């Protein structure tokens, strides 16, 4: 599902009085729901600028992964090491509390599930739309700057191109299925962070590293790699939109919202 709201995982650690809640899971649910309520009331302007910043920051994932790969031999071990670079963008976005679409698939959805109201649905759709546009625009600006500015040598650019080509080797079905898994994993990360305390960095590193080495597709992290191909003249905008954006977006939303968020919410309702 689209990822939502200050869609950065909840910005504060779990500080609820568990004695008044049926379970620790309910405490986590309430923390995330409360953050989601705040996100739904933020202005479109605030959401957009935060989302744009997140899109720019997510380009660090491609840069770090590509630069590591450029300095490593072409081996399986090198792939595992270079994949650590993928985590950089997520670390920056989440610790800076910028708006990332996939995180919002849980955070901003729980208020609607807890109290289904038409006005909350409209607020959720507004948040998703603004954050998604801001994120994708940010990745496009970053990708264009990397292509147009004399920042890297030809060999490094070939590495960046290879990342995008490798991603587009997935068919539409694979892109969607891998997007479902990525959406589920990012939603799991959002769920874990409120109770993680000082270990939240490790939660982010472990979950996003698994997304990287599994080759699962993330709508924002992958956007930088594919739109880079478009600006470099190696892919069309139609390929970017139809082969990557739409199936990956659908997969992330299904995995993050319709699977993880619904099941997690059902668990809490059953405890009540």
N, C-alpha and C positions, 0 to 999 in steps of 0.2 A: 504494500500500500504505500501511498506516498509517505514519506516520512515527515513528521510534523514538527511543530512548534518550537518554542525556544528549543527547538527540536534538538537542542543539545540535551543530552541526558540531564535529568534533574540536577540543578546546580548546587544543591546542598545535600549534606549527608543525612542519613535517616535519624530524625530526632523526635519521633513520635512516641507517645506513652503507650507501649504495647499492652498494658493492662486493660485498656479500653477498646482493644481490637481483638477479634477472634483468633488471629494468628499473625506470625511474623510476615507472611505473604500479604496479609491484609494491610499491614503497616506500610509495606513497600508500595502496594497498590494505591493507598491513600496519598503517599508522598508524590508519586508520579501524577496522580489525578489532580492534585492541588497545583502542581507545576503546569499541567495542561490547561487548567482553568485560567491561569495568568496569561499563558500564551495566546489563548483564544481572544482575550480582550486587548491585546497589543494592537497598536495602529498598523495599518498596512505599510506606512512609510518606515516605521521601526523594523518591521519584519523584513522588508525588502533590503534595506541596507545591511542588516545582519546576515541575511541570506547571500547577498552579493559578496560580502567579506568571506563567508564560508566557501563559496565557489572558488574564489581566488586562493584561499588557503588549501583547498583540496588538491590544487595543482601540485602541491609539495609531494603528494604521494607519487605522481608520475615522475617528477624530477628526482626524488630520492631513489626510487626503484631503478630508473634509467641510469642515473649516475653510478650507482653501485654496480649495476650490470656491466657498464662500460669499462669498469676497472677490474672485472673478474673474468676468469676463463669460462668458456661455454660448457659448464658441467651441471649435473643435478645439484651438487652442493652449492654452486654459485647461485642457482635459482633460489634455493632456500635462504641464502644470505641476502640476495637482492630483494627478496619479498619483504624483508624487514622494512625496507623503504616505504612500502605501501602504508604502513601504520602512521607515518609522519603526519599526513594530512588530517587524519582522524584525531590524533593527539592535539594538534593545533586548534582544530575547530571545536572540539569538546571542552578542552581546558579553557579556551577563550570564550566559551558559552555563545558561540555563533549558531545561527539557525541552519540546521542540516535536515533535508527533506526526510530521509529514512528514519531519523530518530523520532520525528513527529508522528510516525505511523502508530506509535504506542502512546506517547505523552499526550498528544492532543486528542486522541481517539477515546481514551478512558472517560473523560468528562461526558462525552456523548453516550457512551455505553452505560454509564452510571445513571444518567438522567436524560433519556432520549427526548429531545425537543427539536422542533424544526429550526429554530433560530440558532441552536448549537450546531446543527448540521451545516447551515449556511456559513457560520463562522469557521467551521473546520474546513470547508471547501475553499473559503477565502484564504485561510492560512496556507493550505497546501498549494494553492495556485501561486500565491505571492512568493512563497519560499522556493518552490520548484523553479519558477522563472528566474528569481534572483540567483539561485545556485547555478543553473545552466548558463546564465549570462556571465557569471563570474568565471566559470571554467572556460568559456569561449574567449574571454578577454585574456586570460592567462595563456591559453594555447596560442592565440594569435601573437602575443608578445614573444613567446618562445620561438615561434617560426620566423617572425619578422626581424627580431633584434639579433645582433651578432654576439650571442651569448656562448654558444657551444660550437665545437668543430663538427665536421661532416660525419665522423664516425659516431659521435654521440647522438646526432640527429637520426642516424640510421637505427640506433637503439630505440629511440622514442617512437619512430615509425613502426618498428617491429612490435612494440607493445600494442599499438593500435591494430595492426594487422592480425596479431594473435587473438585479440579480443573478437574481431569480426569473423574469425574462422568458425565461431559458433553459429549454428543455424538459429532461426527464430525460436524454435522449440527449446533448444538448449539454452538460449539466452534467457528465455522465460523461466525455465526450470532452475537454472543456476541463480536467477534473480530471486526466486522464492526462498532458496536456502540462505542467500545473503540477507534478505529482509528479515528472516527468522533470526539469524545470528545477531544482526544489529539490534533488533528488538530485545533479544536476550541480554545484550550488553547494557541497554538502557535500563532494563529491569534490575540488573545486578549492581549498577553504580550507586544507588542510594544507600545500600548496606555495605559497600566496599570500603568506605572511609579512605584512609591513606593509601589503600591498595588500588584505587580506581585507575591509576595509570597502568597497572599490570592487567587489569580487566580489559582496558582498551587495547593494549598491546596484544594480548593473547587472542581475543576474539577477532580483531581485524587482521592479524597475521594468519589466522586460519582461513579467513575469507580470501586472502591473497594466495596462499599456497594451494587452496582448493580451486582456484580459478573461478570463484563465484562472482556474479556480475552485480555491481553496485551502480546505480543510476548516476551519481555525481562523480565518484572516483573514476569510473570508466569513461565518463563524458569527456574529460580532458584528453584522454588517449585517443578517442575516436574523432573528436572535433579537430584535434591536431592534424590528423590525416586529411581532413577536409581542407584546412588552410594550407597544407603542404601540397595540395593538388593530387592526393593519392586515393581519395574517396569522395563521393558526392554527398551533398547535404541530404539527399533522399535516403542514401544508405545509412547515414547517421541517424536519421529520424525513424525510418521503418525497420532497419535491421538491429538497431541498438536501443534507442530511446524508448519506443513504445513497448516492446516485449520486456525490457529490463524494468521499466517503470511498473508495468503490470505485475511482474514477478515480485518486486520489492514490496508492493502494496499488499499483495496476497499473503506473502510470508510474514510481513511485519504486522499487518492489521487484521486480516481476516483469519489468520491462523493463530499467531502468538497472542495478540491482544484479546481476541475473543475467548481463547482457552483460559488465559490468565484471569480474565474478568469472570468467566464462568466458575473458576475455582473459588474466587472470593465470594460470589453469590451463593455458592453451595455451602460455604463456611458460615454465612450470616444466619 
